[in-house]
Amino acid sequence: AQQPGTPLSDEEYSQFFRFLQTARRANTACLLRMLYGCQYPLVQRLDEYENHGVIPEGPICSELPKSPIFPDFCTFSFYRCTKKKYFIKV
């Protein structure tokens, strides 16, 4: 078992995003995030699942070369949605 608040492993990400593999499904999840924000219960559950049960606080480091640090997980998630880079890991 992973430490709460840590990102999923590559295998776990594959399983997590399996139901979002089509851009349409990923876009729907992003639409929920944009309409209701990061405090929406379904969005929070997805964020918690993606991070082993705890949504990380504070700065988030990503695999993005030009934007490697975000102030929080919500901002990082919005970035993924707006740039349509749905499957980028932290």
Contacts in CASP RR format, 6 or more apart in sequence:
PFRMAT RR
TARGET T0000
AUTHOR 0000-0000-0000
METHOD contacts of the structure
MODEL  1
AQQPGTPLSDEEYSQFFRFLQTARRANTACLLRMLYGCQYPLVQRLDEYE
NHGVIPEGPICSELPKSPIFPDFCTFSFYRCTKKKYFIKV
1 52 0 8 1.000
2 8 0 8 1.000
2 9 0 8 1.000
2 12 0 8 1.000
2 52 0 8 1.000
3 52 0 8 1.000
4 51 0 8 1.000
4 52 0 8 1.000
4 53 0 8 1.000
4 54 0 8 1.000
5 51 0 8 1.000
5 52 0 8 1.000
5 53 0 8 1.000
5 54 0 8 1.000
5 55 0 8 1.000
5 56 0 8 1.000
6 51 0 8 1.000
6 52 0 8 1.000
7 13 0 8 1.000
7 50 0 8 1.000
7 51 0 8 1.000
7 52 0 8 1.000
7 89 0 8 1.000
7 90 0 8 1.000
8 16 0 8 1.000
8 50 0 8 1.000
8 51 0 8 1.000
8 52 0 8 1.000
8 89 0 8 1.000
10 89 0 8 1.000
13 50 0 8 1.000
13 87 0 8 1.000
13 89 0 8 1.000
16 49 0 8 1.000
16 50 0 8 1.000
17 26 0 8 1.000
17 86 0 8 1.000
17 87 0 8 1.000
19 25 0 8 1.000
20 26 0 8 1.000
20 29 0 8 1.000
20 86 0 8 1.000
20 87 0 8 1.000
23 84 0 8 1.000
23 86 0 8 1.000
26 86 0 8 1.000
26 87 0 8 1.000
27 84 0 8 1.000
27 86 0 8 1.000
29 43 0 8 1.000
29 46 0 8 1.000
29 86 0 8 1.000
30 80 0 8 1.000
30 81 0 8 1.000
30 86 0 8 1.000
32 40 0 8 1.000
32 42 0 8 1.000
32 43 0 8 1.000
33 40 0 8 1.000
33 43 0 8 1.000
33 77 0 8 1.000
33 78 0 8 1.000
33 81 0 8 1.000
34 78 0 8 1.000
34 81 0 8 1.000
36 43 0 8 1.000
37 43 0 8 1.000
37 74 0 8 1.000
38 44 0 8 1.000
38 47 0 8 1.000
38 73 0 8 1.000
38 74 0 8 1.000
38 77 0 8 1.000
44 55 0 8 1.000
47 55 0 8 1.000
47 73 0 8 1.000
47 74 0 8 1.000
47 77 0 8 1.000
48 54 0 8 1.000
48 55 0 8 1.000
51 73 0 8 1.000
51 90 0 8 1.000
55 73 0 8 1.000
56 72 0 8 1.000
56 73 0 8 1.000
56 90 0 8 1.000
57 72 0 8 1.000
57 73 0 8 1.000
58 71 0 8 1.000
58 72 0 8 1.000
59 69 0 8 1.000
59 70 0 8 1.000
59 71 0 8 1.000
59 72 0 8 1.000
60 69 0 8 1.000
60 70 0 8 1.000
60 71 0 8 1.000
60 72 0 8 1.000
60 73 0 8 1.000
60 75 0 8 1.000
60 76 0 8 1.000
60 90 0 8 1.000
61 68 0 8 1.000
61 69 0 8 1.000
61 90 0 8 1.000
62 68 0 8 1.000
62 69 0 8 1.000
62 70 0 8 1.000
62 76 0 8 1.000
62 88 0 8 1.000
62 89 0 8 1.000
62 90 0 8 1.000
63 88 0 8 1.000
63 89 0 8 1.000
63 90 0 8 1.000
64 85 0 8 1.000
64 88 0 8 1.000
67 79 0 8 1.000
70 76 0 8 1.000
70 79 0 8 1.000
73 90 0 8 1.000
76 90 0 8 1.000
79 85 0 8 1.000
80 86 0 8 1.000
80 87 0 8 1.000
80 88 0 8 1.000
END
